[in-house]
Amino acid sequence: MIAVNVAMQQDKVIELLESLTENVTFTYKEKKGIKLLFEVKGASAEEAVKVAKESIKAQPWGSVLFFQCTPA
C-alpha cells in the first residue's frame, strides 16, 4: 500500500494511477484528509512509489503539483 499526499487535483491523481497497467496496478482504497491510499499489486511499495511519482510528474498538471508519495 502507498500513500499520496496531495491537496489539489486528487481526482486526476486517482484516475491516473488507476489507469496504469504496466507492471504495477494501483487500486484506490480511501482518503484521509489530503492522503490518498492505494493498494498496490505487481511491485513492492518502494517500486510503486517510484512509478507513482514518475507518472504524476509526467502529466502537464503534475509537473507543478506539490505532492508526496510514501509507502503506507
C-alpha positions, 0 to 999 in steps of 0.5 A: 500500500502507498500513500499520496499526499496531495491537496489539489487535483486528487481526482486526476491523481486517482484516475491516473494511477488507476489507469496504469497497467504496466507492471504495477496496478494501483487500486484506490482504497480511501482518503484521509484528509489530503492522503490518498491510499492505494493498494498496490499489486505487481511491485513492492511499495518502494517500486510503486512509489517510484512509478507513482511519482514518475507518472504524476510528474509526467502529466502537464498538471503534475509537473507543478503539483506539490505532492508526496508519495510514501509507502503506507 
